[in-house]
Amino acid sequence: MRALLLSFLIGGAVGVVPPATFTGTIIDGECVRGGHAAMRMADTDAECAKACVLSHDSEFLLENATTVYRLSDQKLAERFAAQKVAVVGTLDEKTKTIKVESIAAVK
């Protein structure tokens, strides 16, 4: 019985992915890798990103040097538009979506 319980607990833990920290800049899907100069829907990059999300049915993303990730918490991401951040969460490799636990600005 004890061996069965132990194997169940160990087997159940396999595949559990712990949260990780991802750093990058919160951008919008319309201006991904292109910057805001072409659209310039507002005076600042943050205002432009928010306007693009609202006007173009886009979403906030996390962009780093090599990858763009979708973010599960769009309301929290909006507060950090155009800022360099650290996102703590769990990555779904198939969809490149981070299930956000927290977002904090970094310098």
MODELLER restraints for C-alpha pairs under 7 A, 6 or more apart:
rsr = mdl.restraints
at = mdl.atoms
rsr.add(forms.Gaussian(group=physical.xy_distance, feature=features.Distance(at['CA:17:A'], at['CA:90:A']), mean=6.89, stdev=0.5))
rsr.add(forms.Gaussian(group=physical.xy_distance, feature=features.Distance(at['CA:18:A'], at['CA:90:A']), mean=6.66, stdev=0.5))
rsr.add(forms.Gaussian(group=physical.xy_distance, feature=features.Distance(at['CA:19:A'], at['CA:88:A']), mean=6.35, stdev=0.5))
rsr.add(forms.Gaussian(group=physical.xy_distance, feature=features.Distance(at['CA:19:A'], at['CA:89:A']), mean=4.72, stdev=0.5))
rsr.add(forms.Gaussian(group=physical.xy_distance, feature=features.Distance(at['CA:19:A'], at['CA:90:A']), mean=4.62, stdev=0.5))
rsr.add(forms.Gaussian(group=physical.xy_distance, feature=features.Distance(at['CA:20:A'], at['CA:88:A']), mean=5.57, stdev=0.5))
rsr.add(forms.Gaussian(group=physical.xy_distance, feature=features.Distance(at['CA:20:A'], at['CA:89:A']), mean=5.56, stdev=0.5))
rsr.add(forms.Gaussian(group=physical.xy_distance, feature=features.Distance(at['CA:20:A'], at['CA:90:A']), mean=6.16, stdev=0.5))
rsr.add(forms.Gaussian(group=physical.xy_distance, feature=features.Distance(at['CA:21:A'], at['CA:86:A']), mean=6.23, stdev=0.5))
rsr.add(forms.Gaussian(group=physical.xy_distance, feature=features.Distance(at['CA:21:A'], at['CA:87:A']), mean=5.49, stdev=0.5))
rsr.add(forms.Gaussian(group=physical.xy_distance, feature=features.Distance(at['CA:21:A'], at['CA:88:A']), mean=4.44, stdev=0.5))
rsr.add(forms.Gaussian(group=physical.xy_distance, feature=features.Distance(at['CA:21:A'], at['CA:89:A']), mean=6.55, stdev=0.5))
rsr.add(forms.Gaussian(group=physical.xy_distance, feature=features.Distance(at['CA:22:A'], at['CA:86:A']), mean=5.58, stdev=0.5))
rsr.add(forms.Gaussian(group=physical.xy_distance, feature=features.Distance(at['CA:22:A'], at['CA:87:A']), mean=5.09, stdev=0.5))
rsr.add(forms.Gaussian(group=physical.xy_distance, feature=features.Distance(at['CA:22:A'], at['CA:88:A']), mean=6.38, stdev=0.5))
rsr.add(forms.Gaussian(group=physical.xy_distance, feature=features.Distance(at['CA:23:A'], at['CA:64:A']), mean=6.63, stdev=0.5))
rsr.add(forms.Gaussian(group=physical.xy_distance, feature=features.Distance(at['CA:23:A'], at['CA:85:A']), mean=5.62, stdev=0.5))
rsr.add(forms.Gaussian(group=physical.xy_distance, feature=features.Distance(at['CA:23:A'], at['CA:86:A']), mean=4.42, stdev=0.5))
rsr.add(forms.Gaussian(group=physical.xy_distance, feature=features.Distance(at['CA:23:A'], at['CA:87:A']), mean=6.18, stdev=0.5))
rsr.add(forms.Gaussian(group=physical.xy_distance, feature=features.Distance(at['CA:24:A'], at['CA:62:A']), mean=5.92, stdev=0.5))
rsr.add(forms.Gaussian(group=physical.xy_distance, feature=features.Distance(at['CA:24:A'], at['CA:63:A']), mean=5.22, stdev=0.5))
rsr.add(forms.Gaussian(group=physical.xy_distance, feature=features.Distance(at['CA:24:A'], at['CA:64:A']), mean=4.36, stdev=0.5))
rsr.add(forms.Gaussian(group=physical.xy_distance, feature=features.Distance(at['CA:24:A'], at['CA:84:A']), mean=5.44, stdev=0.5))
rsr.add(forms.Gaussian(group=physical.xy_distance, feature=features.Distance(at['CA:24:A'], at['CA:85:A']), mean=5.66, stdev=0.5))
rsr.add(forms.Gaussian(group=physical.xy_distance, feature=features.Distance(at['CA:24:A'], at['CA:86:A']), mean=6.77, stdev=0.5))
rsr.add(forms.Gaussian(group=physical.xy_distance, feature=features.Distance(at['CA:25:A'], at['CA:62:A']), mean=5.54, stdev=0.5))
rsr.add(forms.Gaussian(group=physical.xy_distance, feature=features.Distance(at['CA:25:A'], at['CA:63:A']), mean=5.29, stdev=0.5))
rsr.add(forms.Gaussian(group=physical.xy_distance, feature=features.Distance(at['CA:25:A'], at['CA:64:A']), mean=6.48, stdev=0.5))
rsr.add(forms.Gaussian(group=physical.xy_distance, feature=features.Distance(at['CA:25:A'], at['CA:82:A']), mean=6.07, stdev=0.5))
rsr.add(forms.Gaussian(group=physical.xy_distance, feature=features.Distance(at['CA:25:A'], at['CA:83:A']), mean=5.40, stdev=0.5))
rsr.add(forms.Gaussian(group=physical.xy_distance, feature=features.Distance(at['CA:25:A'], at['CA:84:A']), mean=4.26, stdev=0.5))
rsr.add(forms.Gaussian(group=physical.xy_distance, feature=features.Distance(at['CA:25:A'], at['CA:85:A']), mean=5.89, stdev=0.5))
rsr.add(forms.Gaussian(group=physical.xy_distance, feature=features.Distance(at['CA:26:A'], at['CA:60:A']), mean=6.41, stdev=0.5))
rsr.add(forms.Gaussian(group=physical.xy_distance, feature=features.Distance(at['CA:26:A'], at['CA:61:A']), mean=5.57, stdev=0.5))
rsr.add(forms.Gaussian(group=physical.xy_distance, feature=features.Distance(at['CA:26:A'], at['CA:62:A']), mean=4.71, stdev=0.5))
rsr.add(forms.Gaussian(group=physical.xy_distance, feature=features.Distance(at['CA:26:A'], at['CA:63:A']), mean=6.42, stdev=0.5))
rsr.add(forms.Gaussian(group=physical.xy_distance, feature=features.Distance(at['CA:26:A'], at['CA:77:A']), mean=6.89, stdev=0.5))
rsr.add(forms.Gaussian(group=physical.xy_distance, feature=features.Distance(at['CA:26:A'], at['CA:80:A']), mean=6.43, stdev=0.5))
rsr.add(forms.Gaussian(group=physical.xy_distance, feature=features.Distance(at['CA:26:A'], at['CA:81:A']), mean=5.14, stdev=0.5))
rsr.add(forms.Gaussian(group=physical.xy_distance, feature=features.Distance(at['CA:26:A'], at['CA:82:A']), mean=5.10, stdev=0.5))
rsr.add(forms.Gaussian(group=physical.xy_distance, feature=features.Distance(at['CA:26:A'], at['CA:83:A']), mean=5.79, stdev=0.5))
rsr.add(forms.Gaussian(group=physical.xy_distance, feature=features.Distance(at['CA:26:A'], at['CA:84:A']), mean=6.65, stdev=0.5))
rsr.add(forms.Gaussian(group=physical.xy_distance, feature=features.Distance(at['CA:27:A'], at['CA:49:A']), mean=6.27, stdev=0.5))
rsr.add(forms.Gaussian(group=physical.xy_distance, feature=features.Distance(at['CA:27:A'], at['CA:60:A']), mean=5.60, stdev=0.5))
rsr.add(forms.Gaussian(group=physical.xy_distance, feature=features.Distance(at['CA:27:A'], at['CA:61:A']), mean=5.27, stdev=0.5))
rsr.add(forms.Gaussian(group=physical.xy_distance, feature=features.Distance(at['CA:27:A'], at['CA:62:A']), mean=6.19, stdev=0.5))
rsr.add(forms.Gaussian(group=physical.xy_distance, feature=features.Distance(at['CA:27:A'], at['CA:63:A']), mean=6.75, stdev=0.5))
rsr.add(forms.Gaussian(group=physical.xy_distance, feature=features.Distance(at['CA:27:A'], at['CA:81:A']), mean=6.16, stdev=0.5))
rsr.add(forms.Gaussian(group=physical.xy_distance, feature=features.Distance(at['CA:27:A'], at['CA:82:A']), mean=5.56, stdev=0.5))
rsr.add(forms.Gaussian(group=physical.xy_distance, feature=features.Distance(at['CA:28:A'], at['CA:49:A']), mean=5.20, stdev=0.5))
rsr.add(forms.Gaussian(group=physical.xy_distance, feature=features.Distance(at['CA:28:A'], at['CA:52:A']), mean=6.72, stdev=0.5))
rsr.add(forms.Gaussian(group=physical.xy_distance, feature=features.Distance(at['CA:28:A'], at['CA:53:A']), mean=6.25, stdev=0.5))
rsr.add(forms.Gaussian(group=physical.xy_distance, feature=features.Distance(at['CA:28:A'], at['CA:58:A']), mean=6.65, stdev=0.5))
rsr.add(forms.Gaussian(group=physical.xy_distance, feature=features.Distance(at['CA:28:A'], at['CA:59:A']), mean=5.61, stdev=0.5))
rsr.add(forms.Gaussian(group=physical.xy_distance, feature=features.Distance(at['CA:28:A'], at['CA:60:A']), mean=4.47, stdev=0.5))
rsr.add(forms.Gaussian(group=physical.xy_distance, feature=features.Distance(at['CA:28:A'], at['CA:61:A']), mean=5.72, stdev=0.5))
rsr.add(forms.Gaussian(group=physical.xy_distance, feature=features.Distance(at['CA:29:A'], at['CA:58:A']), mean=5.41, stdev=0.5))
rsr.add(forms.Gaussian(group=physical.xy_distance, feature=features.Distance(at['CA:29:A'], at['CA:59:A']), mean=5.49, stdev=0.5))
rsr.add(forms.Gaussian(group=physical.xy_distance, feature=features.Distance(at['CA:29:A'], at['CA:60:A']), mean=6.24, stdev=0.5))
rsr.add(forms.Gaussian(group=physical.xy_distance, feature=features.Distance(at['CA:29:A'], at['CA:61:A']), mean=6.46, stdev=0.5))
rsr.add(forms.Gaussian(group=physical.xy_distance, feature=features.Distance(at['CA:30:A'], at['CA:52:A']), mean=6.40, stdev=0.5))
rsr.add(forms.Gaussian(group=physical.xy_distance, feature=features.Distance(at['CA:30:A'], at['CA:58:A']), mean=6.39, stdev=0.5))
rsr.add(forms.Gaussian(group=physical.xy_distance, feature=features.Distance(at['CA:36:A'], at['CA:45:A']), mean=6.26, stdev=0.5))
rsr.add(forms.Gaussian(group=physical.xy_distance, feature=features.Distance(at['CA:36:A'], at['CA:48:A']), mean=6.83, stdev=0.5))
rsr.add(forms.Gaussian(group=physical.xy_distance, feature=features.Distance(at['CA:40:A'], at['CA:48:A']), mean=6.14, stdev=0.5))
rsr.add(forms.Gaussian(group=physical.xy_distance, feature=features.Distance(at['CA:41:A'], at['CA:48:A']), mean=4.99, stdev=0.5))
rsr.add(forms.Gaussian(group=physical.xy_distance, feature=features.Distance(at['CA:41:A'], at['CA:51:A']), mean=6.49, stdev=0.5))
rsr.add(forms.Gaussian(group=physical.xy_distance, feature=features.Distance(at['CA:42:A'], at['CA:48:A']), mean=4.69, stdev=0.5))
rsr.add(forms.Gaussian(group=physical.xy_distance, feature=features.Distance(at['CA:45:A'], at['CA:82:A']), mean=5.81, stdev=0.5))
rsr.add(forms.Gaussian(group=physical.xy_distance, feature=features.Distance(at['CA:46:A'], at['CA:81:A']), mean=4.89, stdev=0.5))
rsr.add(forms.Gaussian(group=physical.xy_distance, feature=features.Distance(at['CA:46:A'], at['CA:82:A']), mean=4.76, stdev=0.5))
rsr.add(forms.Gaussian(group=physical.xy_distance, feature=features.Distance(at['CA:49:A'], at['CA:81:A']), mean=6.40, stdev=0.5))
rsr.add(forms.Gaussian(group=physical.xy_distance, feature=features.Distance(at['CA:49:A'], at['CA:82:A']), mean=6.98, stdev=0.5))
rsr.add(forms.Gaussian(group=physical.xy_distance, feature=features.Distance(at['CA:50:A'], at['CA:78:A']), mean=6.88, stdev=0.5))
rsr.add(forms.Gaussian(group=physical.xy_distance, feature=features.Distance(at['CA:50:A'], at['CA:81:A']), mean=6.98, stdev=0.5))
rsr.add(forms.Gaussian(group=physical.xy_distance, feature=features.Distance(at['CA:52:A'], at['CA:58:A']), mean=6.52, stdev=0.5))
rsr.add(forms.Gaussian(group=physical.xy_distance, feature=features.Distance(at['CA:53:A'], at['CA:59:A']), mean=5.31, stdev=0.5))
rsr.add(forms.Gaussian(group=physical.xy_distance, feature=features.Distance(at['CA:53:A'], at['CA:60:A']), mean=6.98, stdev=0.5))
rsr.add(forms.Gaussian(group=physical.xy_distance, feature=features.Distance(at['CA:60:A'], at['CA:71:A']), mean=6.85, stdev=0.5))
rsr.add(forms.Gaussian(group=physical.xy_distance, feature=features.Distance(at['CA:60:A'], at['CA:74:A']), mean=6.26, stdev=0.5))
rsr.add(forms.Gaussian(group=physical.xy_distance, feature=features.Distance(at['CA:60:A'], at['CA:77:A']), mean=6.36, stdev=0.5))
rsr.add(forms.Gaussian(group=physical.xy_distance, feature=features.Distance(at['CA:60:A'], at['CA:78:A']), mean=6.82, stdev=0.5))
rsr.add(forms.Gaussian(group=physical.xy_distance, feature=features.Distance(at['CA:61:A'], at['CA:68:A']), mean=6.57, stdev=0.5))
rsr.add(forms.Gaussian(group=physical.xy_distance, feature=features.Distance(at['CA:61:A'], at['CA:69:A']), mean=5.64, stdev=0.5))
rsr.add(forms.Gaussian(group=physical.xy_distance, feature=features.Distance(at['CA:61:A'], at['CA:70:A']), mean=4.94, stdev=0.5))
rsr.add(forms.Gaussian(group=physical.xy_distance, feature=features.Distance(at['CA:61:A'], at['CA:71:A']), mean=5.84, stdev=0.5))
rsr.add(forms.Gaussian(group=physical.xy_distance, feature=features.Distance(at['CA:62:A'], at['CA:68:A']), mean=5.61, stdev=0.5))
rsr.add(forms.Gaussian(group=physical.xy_distance, feature=features.Distance(at['CA:62:A'], at['CA:69:A']), mean=5.07, stdev=0.5))
rsr.add(forms.Gaussian(group=physical.xy_distance, feature=features.Distance(at['CA:62:A'], at['CA:70:A']), mean=6.53, stdev=0.5))
rsr.add(forms.Gaussian(group=physical.xy_distance, feature=features.Distance(at['CA:63:A'], at['CA:69:A']), mean=6.40, stdev=0.5))
rsr.add(forms.Gaussian(group=physical.xy_distance, feature=features.Distance(at['CA:69:A'], at['CA:96:A']), mean=5.25, stdev=0.5))
rsr.add(forms.Gaussian(group=physical.xy_distance, feature=features.Distance(at['CA:69:A'], at['CA:97:A']), mean=5.53, stdev=0.5))
rsr.add(forms.Gaussian(group=physical.xy_distance, feature=features.Distance(at['CA:69:A'], at['CA:98:A']), mean=6.67, stdev=0.5))
rsr.add(forms.Gaussian(group=physical.xy_distance, feature=features.Distance(at['CA:70:A'], at['CA:96:A']), mean=6.12, stdev=0.5))
rsr.add(forms.Gaussian(group=physical.xy_distance, feature=features.Distance(at['CA:70:A'], at['CA:97:A']), mean=4.40, stdev=0.5))
rsr.add(forms.Gaussian(group=physical.xy_distance, feature=features.Distance(at['CA:70:A'], at['CA:98:A']), mean=6.17, stdev=0.5))
rsr.add(forms.Gaussian(group=physical.xy_distance, feature=features.Distance(at['CA:71:A'], at['CA:97:A']), mean=5.61, stdev=0.5))
rsr.add(forms.Gaussian(group=physical.xy_distance, feature=features.Distance(at['CA:71:A'], at['CA:98:A']), mean=5.13, stdev=0.5))
rsr.add(forms.Gaussian(group=physical.xy_distance, feature=features.Distance(at['CA:71:A'], at['CA:99:A']), mean=6.48, stdev=0.5))
rsr.add(forms.Gaussian(group=physical.xy_distance, feature=features.Distance(at['CA:71:A'], at['CA:100:A']), mean=6.50, stdev=0.5))
rsr.add(forms.Gaussian(group=physical.xy_distance, feature=features.Distance(at['CA:72:A'], at['CA:97:A']), mean=6.75, stdev=0.5))
rsr.add(forms.Gaussian(group=physical.xy_distance, feature=features.Distance(at['CA:72:A'], at['CA:98:A']), mean=6.11, stdev=0.5))
rsr.add(forms.Gaussian(group=physical.xy_distance, feature=features.Distance(at['CA:72:A'], at['CA:99:A']), mean=5.08, stdev=0.5))
rsr.add(forms.Gaussian(group=physical.xy_distance, feature=features.Distance(at['CA:72:A'], at['CA:100:A']), mean=5.78, stdev=0.5))
rsr.add(forms.Gaussian(group=physical.xy_distance, feature=features.Distance(at['CA:73:A'], at['CA:100:A']), mean=5.95, stdev=0.5))
rsr.add(forms.Gaussian(group=physical.xy_distance, feature=features.Distance(at['CA:83:A'], at['CA:105:A']), mean=6.74, stdev=0.5))
rsr.add(forms.Gaussian(group=physical.xy_distance, feature=features.Distance(at['CA:84:A'], at['CA:105:A']), mean=5.96, stdev=0.5))
rsr.add(forms.Gaussian(group=physical.xy_distance, feature=features.Distance(at['CA:84:A'], at['CA:106:A']), mean=5.77, stdev=0.5))
rsr.add(forms.Gaussian(group=physical.xy_distance, feature=features.Distance(at['CA:85:A'], at['CA:103:A']), mean=6.56, stdev=0.5))
rsr.add(forms.Gaussian(group=physical.xy_distance, feature=features.Distance(at['CA:85:A'], at['CA:104:A']), mean=5.46, stdev=0.5))
rsr.add(forms.Gaussian(group=physical.xy_distance, feature=features.Distance(at['CA:85:A'], at['CA:105:A']), mean=4.29, stdev=0.5))
rsr.add(forms.Gaussian(group=physical.xy_distance, feature=features.Distance(at['CA:85:A'], at['CA:106:A']), mean=5.05, stdev=0.5))
rsr.add(forms.Gaussian(group=physical.xy_distance, feature=features.Distance(at['CA:86:A'], at['CA:103:A']), mean=5.75, stdev=0.5))
rsr.add(forms.Gaussian(group=physical.xy_distance, feature=features.Distance(at['CA:86:A'], at['CA:104:A']), mean=5.40, stdev=0.5))
rsr.add(forms.Gaussian(group=physical.xy_distance, feature=features.Distance(at['CA:86:A'], at['CA:105:A']), mean=6.35, stdev=0.5))
rsr.add(forms.Gaussian(group=physical.xy_distance, feature=features.Distance(at['CA:86:A'], at['CA:106:A']), mean=6.44, stdev=0.5))
rsr.add(forms.Gaussian(group=physical.xy_distance, feature=features.Distance(at['CA:87:A'], at['CA:100:A']), mean=6.79, stdev=0.5))
rsr.add(forms.Gaussian(group=physical.xy_distance, feature=features.Distance(at['CA:87:A'], at['CA:102:A']), mean=5.83, stdev=0.5))
rsr.add(forms.Gaussian(group=physical.xy_distance, feature=features.Distance(at['CA:87:A'], at['CA:103:A']), mean=4.51, stdev=0.5))
rsr.add(forms.Gaussian(group=physical.xy_distance, feature=features.Distance(at['CA:87:A'], at['CA:104:A']), mean=6.64, stdev=0.5))
rsr.add(forms.Gaussian(group=physical.xy_distance, feature=features.Distance(at['CA:88:A'], at['CA:100:A']), mean=6.11, stdev=0.5))
rsr.add(forms.Gaussian(group=physical.xy_distance, feature=features.Distance(at['CA:88:A'], at['CA:101:A']), mean=5.50, stdev=0.5))
rsr.add(forms.Gaussian(group=physical.xy_distance, feature=features.Distance(at['CA:88:A'], at['CA:102:A']), mean=5.23, stdev=0.5))
rsr.add(forms.Gaussian(group=physical.xy_distance, feature=features.Distance(at['CA:88:A'], at['CA:103:A']), mean=6.38, stdev=0.5))
rsr.add(forms.Gaussian(group=physical.xy_distance, feature=features.Distance(at['CA:89:A'], at['CA:98:A']), mean=5.81, stdev=0.5))
rsr.add(forms.Gaussian(group=physical.xy_distance, feature=features.Distance(at['CA:89:A'], at['CA:99:A']), mean=5.24, stdev=0.5))
rsr.add(forms.Gaussian(group=physical.xy_distance, feature=features.Distance(at['CA:89:A'], at['CA:100:A']), mean=4.51, stdev=0.5))
rsr.add(forms.Gaussian(group=physical.xy_distance, feature=features.Distance(at['CA:89:A'], at['CA:101:A']), mean=4.97, stdev=0.5))
rsr.add(forms.Gaussian(group=physical.xy_distance, feature=features.Distance(at['CA:89:A'], at['CA:102:A']), mean=6.98, stdev=0.5))
rsr.add(forms.Gaussian(group=physical.xy_distance, feature=features.Distance(at['CA:90:A'], at['CA:98:A']), mean=5.40, stdev=0.5))
rsr.add(forms.Gaussian(group=physical.xy_distance, feature=features.Distance(at['CA:90:A'], at['CA:99:A']), mean=5.12, stdev=0.5))
rsr.add(forms.Gaussian(group=physical.xy_distance, feature=features.Distance(at['CA:90:A'], at['CA:100:A']), mean=6.88, stdev=0.5))
rsr.add(forms.Gaussian(group=physical.xy_distance, feature=features.Distance(at['CA:91:A'], at['CA:97:A']), mean=5.74, stdev=0.5))
rsr.add(forms.Gaussian(group=physical.xy_distance, feature=features.Distance(at['CA:91:A'], at['CA:98:A']), mean=4.40, stdev=0.5))
rsr.add(forms.Gaussian(group=physical.xy_distance, feature=features.Distance(at['CA:91:A'], at['CA:99:A']), mean=6.31, stdev=0.5))
rsr.add(forms.Gaussian(group=physical.xy_distance, feature=features.Distance(at['CA:92:A'], at['CA:98:A']), mean=6.27, stdev=0.5))
